[in-house]
Amino acid sequence: METTRIVLTAPFMRHPAGLVFDLPETTPIGWDDDVRVRERQNYSGRRAYRLPDTGRGVEAQLPASDTAPCPPGVFDHVDIRTGPCRITAVASGMGAGLTPTGLKPEWQLPESNVYLLETDGQRAQGIGIRFPEGIPLPRHTELINLLGENTERTFSDTGEAVAFDLSGLSPGFYRLLIECQKGVYHSIRFMKSYPLLVMFTGGGRYTTRETMY
């Protein structure tokens, strides 16, 4: 998928200014499927990116006016995979569609049981899960890239405690879809950030600092 590297110039939802995203090209805000309606509307200056995650696990339109192109060379000689992960939503249900019908309350995965891990000395480079006693245990996990809706990796970790090493992931928006016994599924949405924030200071100049949450 073709993407554009941009910088958030103002805070948006739960994202701070300076975050760097790779997102598909903008589309007009309020775009109508009817070409006759579009011909009567002016979309000049009203464009937005599809942002897969606002920081709360839901999708939104990010106005292009709140962004700027990422300056070239910012990440030269920087391993972009070293940025931190950030968990944005945890959900449980029956079946891959996470339908709540039939899910026993005691099979719900508490958000407090999902946490960030240090991997190979790098901060927030993994996700760990502790499954409460009596909850159906995992047997298969898919790592899904939310931009392309494609499965990037599968895991076969089982047991009451599992850990996922995400240090090799590039920045982006992801979901761990965990299939458990008895038809129970859990969804953990997270983002992997670039290791640096980019802060514009005017006149085409900028500074950078470490991305932290």
C-alpha positions in Angstrom: 0.0 0.0 0.0 1.3 3.4 -1.0 1.7 5.7 2.1 2.9 9.2 2.9 5.1 10.0 5.9 3.6 12.9 7.9 4.0 14.7 11.2 1.2 15.6 13.5 1.5 19.3 14.1 -1.2 19.6 16.8 -2.5 17.1 19.4 -5.2 14.9 17.9 -7.5 12.7 20.0 -5.0 10.9 22.3 -2.0 11.5 20.0 0.5 14.2 20.9 1.9 16.7 18.4 5.1 15.5 16.8 4.1 11.9 16.2 5.1 10.6 12.8 2.7 8.4 10.8 2.8 6.6 7.5 -0.7 6.9 6.1 -2.5 6.4 2.7 -3.1 9.5 0.6 -5.8 12.0 1.8 -9.4 11.9 0.6 -11.8 14.9 0.6 -13.8 15.3 3.9 -17.5 14.7 3.3 -16.9 12.9 0.0 -20.2 11.9 -1.6 -20.5 8.7 -3.6 -22.9 10.5 -6.0 -20.8 12.2 -8.7 -23.6 14.7 -9.3 -23.4 15.9 -5.6 -19.6 16.0 -5.8 -19.7 18.3 -8.8 -21.6 20.9 -6.7 -19.3 20.8 -3.7 -16.0 22.5 -3.1 -13.5 20.2 -1.4 -10.6 22.6 -1.6 -8.6 22.6 1.7 -10.9 20.0 3.2 -8.9 16.7 3.0 -8.2 14.1 5.6 -6.2 11.0 6.2 -7.7 7.7 7.4 -6.2 7.2 10.8 -6.7 3.6 11.9 -6.4 4.3 15.6 -7.1 7.5 17.6 -5.3 6.1 20.6 -8.6 4.6 21.9 -8.8 1.7 19.4 -11.2 3.4 16.9 -10.7 4.8 13.5 -11.1 8.5 12.6 -10.4 11.1 9.9 -7.3 13.1 10.6 -7.6 16.6 8.9 -4.6 17.2 6.7 -4.5 20.7 8.1 -3.2 19.2 11.4 -0.2 17.6 9.7 2.9 18.4 7.7 5.2 16.3 5.5 8.0 14.6 7.5 11.3 16.4 6.7 13.6 14.2 4.7 16.6 12.7 6.6 15.0 12.7 10.1 15.4 9.0 10.4 18.7 8.5 8.5 20.9 6.2 10.5 18.0 5.5 13.0 16.5 2.1 13.4 12.8 3.0 13.1 11.8 -0.3 14.7 13.1 0.8 18.1 10.1 3.1 18.8 7.7 2.1 21.7 4.5 0.2 21.4 1.3 1.6 22.9 -1.8 -0.5 23.8 -5.0 1.3 22.7 -7.8 -1.2 23.3 -8.6 -4.6 24.6 -11.9 -6.5 23.7 -13.2 -10.0 24.2 -16.0 -12.0 22.5 -17.2 -15.2 20.9 -15.8 -15.8 17.4 -13.4 -13.8 15.3 -16.0 -11.0 15.0 -15.9 -10.7 18.9 -19.7 -11.0 19.2 -20.4 -10.6 22.9 -23.4 -12.9 22.8 -22.7 -16.0 24.9 -19.5 -14.7 26.4 -19.4 -15.4 30.2 -18.3 -12.4 32.2 -15.5 -14.5 33.8 -14.1 -15.1 30.3 -13.5 -11.4 29.7 -9.9 -10.5 29.5 -9.2 -7.5 31.9 -7.3 -4.6 30.4 -5.0 -4.7 33.5 -3.9 -8.2 32.5 -2.4 -6.8 29.2 0.9 -5.0 29.6 4.0 -3.8 27.8 7.2 -5.7 28.0 10.9 -4.8 27.6 12.5 -6.9 24.8 16.2 -7.2 24.4 16.8 -4.2 26.5 14.4 -2.0 24.5 11.5 -0.3 26.2 7.9 -1.2 25.3 8.9 -3.6 22.6 6.6 -6.5 23.5 3.2 -7.3 24.9 2.5 -9.7 27.7 -0.8 -11.2 28.8 -1.8 -13.0 32.0 -5.0 -15.1 31.6 -7.1 -15.2 34.8 -7.8 -18.6 36.3 -10.7 -20.4 34.6 -10.6 -18.4 31.4 -10.2 -20.4 28.1 -6.5 -20.5 27.2 -5.1 -19.4 23.8 -4.1 -21.7 21.0 -3.4 -19.4 18.0 -2.7 -15.7 17.5 -2.6 -13.5 14.4 -0.8 -10.2 14.1 -2.9 -8.0 11.8 -1.7 -4.8 10.1 -4.7 -2.5 10.3 -3.7 -0.4 7.3 -3.7 -3.3 4.9 -5.9 -5.6 7.0 -3.4 -8.4 6.3 -1.9 -10.9 8.6 1.8 -10.2 9.2 2.7 -13.0 11.6 1.2 -15.9 13.5 2.1 -17.1 17.0 1.3 -20.4 18.7 2.0 -19.4 22.3 -0.2 -21.1 24.8 -0.6 -21.2 28.6 -1.7 -18.9 31.4 0.9 -16.3 30.5 2.1 -15.4 27.0 4.5 -12.8 25.6 4.8 -11.4 22.1 8.1 -10.0 20.9 7.3 -7.1 18.6 10.8 -5.6 18.4 11.0 -6.4 14.7 7.9 -4.5 13.7 8.0 -1.3 11.7 5.9 1.7 13.0 2.2 1.3 12.3 -1.2 0.2 13.6 -1.8 -3.4 14.6 -4.1 -5.9 16.2 -3.4 -9.2 18.0 -6.4 -11.5 17.4 -6.1 -14.3 19.9 -8.1 -17.5 19.3 -8.8 -19.4 22.5 -10.5 -22.6 23.5 -14.4 -22.7 23.5 -14.6 -20.2 20.7 -13.5 -17.3 22.7 -11.4 -14.5 21.0 -9.6 -11.5 22.4 -8.5 -8.5 20.4 -5.6 -6.3 21.5 -5.1 -3.1 19.4 -1.8 -1.3 19.6 0.4 1.0 17.7 4.2 1.0 17.1 5.5 4.5 17.0 8.5 6.0 15.4 11.4 6.4 17.9 11.5 10.2 17.5 8.9 13.0 17.7 9.4 15.9 15.2 8.7 19.3 16.6 8.6 22.2 14.1 10.2 25.5 15.3 9.4 27.7 12.3 11.2 28.7 9.2 11.5 25.1 8.0 13.5 24.2 11.1 12.6 21.4 13.6 13.9 19.5 16.6 13.5 15.9 17.6 13.1 14.1 20.9 12.5 10.6 22.0 9.0 9.3 21.7 7.6 8.4 25.2 4.1 7.6 26.5 
